[in-house]
Amino acid sequence: MNKNMISAEIYAKSALDQVPRLLGNLDRNRFSSTYGCFHRDYWLEKTSDFPDAVRQFAVHALALVYKYDFPNSKYQGNTNLLNWTIAALDYWAGIQHKDGSFDEFYPYERGWVGPTGFTTYACAEAFNLIREEMPSDVEKRVRRALIKAAFFIGKGESEEDHLGNHHAMACLAVHTVMRVLGRDDLEAIYSKLWDKFLTYYHAEEGWCREYDGPDPGYLSAVVSFLGKIYVHDPRPEIFEVISGAVETCSYFVYPNGSYGGILGSRNTIHLYTHGFEIVSSQIKLAQSIAVKAISGIAQGNLVPPSSMSDRYLVYRVPEYLQSYLDYSPKSGELLTLPYEREHTKFFKKAGIASCRTGDQYTIANMAKGGTFKIFNVALNECLLNDSGAIGILSNGKKFTTQWIDQSFKFSVDANEWSVTGTAKYLPNPKTFTPFKGLIFRLIMVAAGWSPMLSHFVKGRIRKMIILNESDVPLNFSRSILFEKSQITIRDTFTLNRKSISVTNISLGGEYHLRYVPQSRYFQPHELANHGIELSPEELNKLNSERTISVEREIKI
């Protein structure tokens, strides 16, 4: 077996190893009222009071392994697997709301792309793979549900869903239904969704807005989603966006095989691989990213499907299966990734800076308070992974400098990167109590009849647990100074209110502070990732003199 095929099989093996887990989450009892449901917490364990529609995304993986001959697979052509796939599609259609929407996190959510767009795409693809083998009554129900969902998606977001990857998926879901069902009446809806997506894309720097800045993990999702459209609709404007996004993604591919992380607006560390495989024959840099991704998967430095929760496992398995199917053999000399070549790069609108000099590769998000990573390229090691400062005030409230704020002032030149701003209170990690859970359910039952009210509630939730921010009476500055044999990090803190004092400040380490469900998965480099805490003497100086500077040196 040649080297290229061995590389391709890494995708297939990573995915196929998780198919038993998907099947274990599926109600396979044809006499059950929840036959075809992938939400095990709901149909078996009874720890959920509604079926999460996103789990039905797994139907795409079942359809793929049923249809295609993957290496060492026992699933192709299996009759039981076909019946379970049909049941899963039928169950998805059966839990749809009358307006065409679905729920993910709570009953009557009526989510836009999160549950509806993603599952519509997956079910349309699965439907397309097995439609000739489906009973006519199920085929009609699924077809009807796909059309209703596509028109719901076409109405646009109304829940303050300011996520570029969701707008890309909205395009993909509607385009797929349009293609699979031959619905020309969806063309105008698709065009409108595409125009809206472009408002989230920064063409000059090649990234999409995810709330308040770029996120590498979700940018790779955009490459994947648009790549899936491009296969069937190779318009130049789609390729132009993909090409720009591939270029930007390349800066977040790290020497140790990891990707993304604390530099992004949403802290994600996943890498969607399918889009890079799709365009690898046209975009040489996509080849390089795909090769490094396969290496990262093999070494366990990219988060594998096995480490992901059930809700997000369903995305990764079909993504890797499709990556195997569309794998292109890599021949000739690969383009160098940014960490492999001398460079200095500054994404001014994003506030992200990157440089490689000698054996060090440094990348930082100055707009996010100066979070950064420093790597030794020769050793493929992360020397420092810094999430910014986290502290505790004497009143017990917690604060951080790890936030994206338009008021932060930052500058980047050849010798120094710096940022100044005001620290932010940490969002309250709210959890449900039985009483709060009951009240919330009652509210959703009362408001859930109305899509408008459901989306209003979701918008308020998003603001409260994700976007809420308020200033702490503490100013900070961070400078990263590049010298011949070392990098010096200087942090300064200044209290600007006499009534407050600080009891703890930690610098560095890996802390993901924004609520993002598809984040915070374990990576091996965390075992050796340590921050530092200011000493009691340093804290006393800050509280008495109202300011302090702390320096750290990294030898390179």
Beta strands, then each sheet from edge to edge (+ up, - down):
strand 1: 201-202
strand 2: 207-208
strand 3: 343-347
strand 4: 352-357
strand 5: 360-365
strand 6: 371-376
strand 7: 381-386
strand 8: 389-393
strand 9: 398-400
strand 10: 409-412
strand 11: 416-425
strand 12: 471-482
strand 13: 486-495
strand 14: 502-508
strand 15: 531-533
strand 16: 547-555
sheet 1: 1+ 2-
sheet 2: 3+ 4- 5+ 6- 7+
sheet 3: 10+ 11- 9+ 8- 14+ 15-
sheet 4: 10+ 11- 12+ 13- 16+
end
